[in-house]
Amino acid sequence: MLASLLGTGLVSVFTVLAIGRFVHGSLPTGSYAERFEERAWKASPAYVAGDITPRQKMLGDVVERRQPPARAHDAVDRVAVDLFVPAVDALLDLAARQRSAGVLQQRRQQREFARRELDATTIRLNSRVLGFREDDNGVEVRLADGSSARGDLLIGADGLKSVVRQQIAGSVPATYTGDAAWRITLPAGRVPPGLVDEVMSVWMGPGGHFIAYYIRAGGALLNFVGLVETNQVFEESWTAKFPWTKFKADFAGWNADVQMLIDAADRDQCYRWSLFSRPLIANWSTRRVTILGDAAHPTLPYLAQGAAMAIEDGVVLTRALAMASSVPDALQLYQRNRIGRTSRIVEQSNANRALFHMRDIDEIRAHFARRDEGAERNTWLYSYNPLTVPLL
């Protein structure tokens, strides 16, 4: 089977490795081809090797497991993948222009991870994907330079503004939520001792909330995100810089711990993006094309499950390809077992926005007194294992 995968960052590479190792039993030699989709990075984040939460790390263990498929069909006797991902070198150039050591290090790790795990000799840059054509025997990806690539399957992991989703489901409107999100990373050594515990910390208040947690092995970086309600609508981009003074003003009067974190931020490295919601779609697949991650179920960051869902998608899709008797049957098995769960997560994330931004402190306390958020999520969210969940 030759699969074409259009996507961004670590999740795309992960899916390639999962298909190769889970279906084939080991990483296939040769036949990997990366075509770098030049503008995808402008539309969606790149999940970076090492910049993952413990839950995502647990899910990532799939690429090191050599479980045999329950039943493999003829189409997966040989696995090769064309991977359409952002231009990693262009991302490095962007980071250098931003003079952000943290971003530069993340992009370099992404590049090295991709080149280490995939066959670097087959990398071809600057091939922008425009769409696809499919027939009973396969699917052809159309590129902006007039060339094309053909395979048995196309997986669209191309983010919020997915080219593949638009062709499958039509235009999906994006509606401004009323929120903007600040995102800052700090070396752990710059965080005042004892200020942030090694758990996710959340501060809630009228019209906004603030989250901080450590990332990287050993908690080398602190990631903190401040979400604030505002009628100032700007672009939906992770690379839009705003003045530090605006960040400070958005959280004026908040808890002293929040103020200390804002004060520790690099003055010229403050990024803010406007948050847009998109409606759920009922169908992710044609006969030989499907989508995963933000392309399939774009979610707001109020439950912090976007990357984890994408990795789950990759695992379940991989298992479906191993179990089903044909590619069309595999894609239906995949989406049948993922749409319900991802829809629930998206809806819960939407509900959290109202909870986190309540105007009355007594109302917030009363809500949390009635519910055990941790126990509830453990019963359905964190206990889900894409490696073992029955596929029906």
C-alpha angles and dihedrals in degrees: 000000000000111000125190114208123192111193154109134266133319098348091060093048089046091054091050091052093045092053091047098046103032099042100030097034094236139027107287115237118237125349095086111127125180116201109186114226100217102209103033092096089064091060105043143015124267112232104221129215108256094015095097138114123246090257092053089047090055091051090046090063087084091083090062095048119093100200113161116236118258090235125352122203127212094264093070100047087106122027126199129158136205104205117201106194137151120288100268093196090053089052090053090051090050091051091049091052089051089051089222112150091192094052091043092053092048093051092047090052090050092051093047092045092053094046093046096049099037133049103270093194090073097053114126119182135213101024106142117200117229103175145297145261123206138189136171092285103045149311130276122210114213118216130204093243090062096257126114142202126214131207145145096260139020121206116194110208091154101129138233096339095043118182090199095050092051091056092047101041106014126237114341112204119233116215123195110244097206091249135106124195128216115203123193133167124202132186106254090238090067093056112097109250113266094009097112123027121219091263132076108284120201129191115193130195145148108309098354151035138210128216130191131181139152123254136187127046110315092007094282094165135037114219117198130179126192118197120195134175112243140157090216103105118197135164124307095244137127091211100058110118124210132183117276088229089063090051090051092048093050090061100035111149095019126131117306091242090058090050091052092053093048090048090053093055120107105259094225097041103068114127126189129179132184115242120230128187126216128198121252116257124221099215129043101174150058120192095285105010131071140161136223141185119014090349089065104031113011108196138189118244097247094105098032094227104118099105093036091055091051092052090048088052091054093051096047093045089051092051091047091053089053095047106040126082095229141015094255091051090047093053092050091048089050098050093040089060098042109039096071096049096044091047090054091050093049091049092048090050090052090050092052091063091066091044096050094048101048114146097216121067093204089054091052092049092047092052095052091043089060096049139048099215094186096051092045094052092045090060096059114359111043095028093061113111114191090196095062109019109119113254110218 
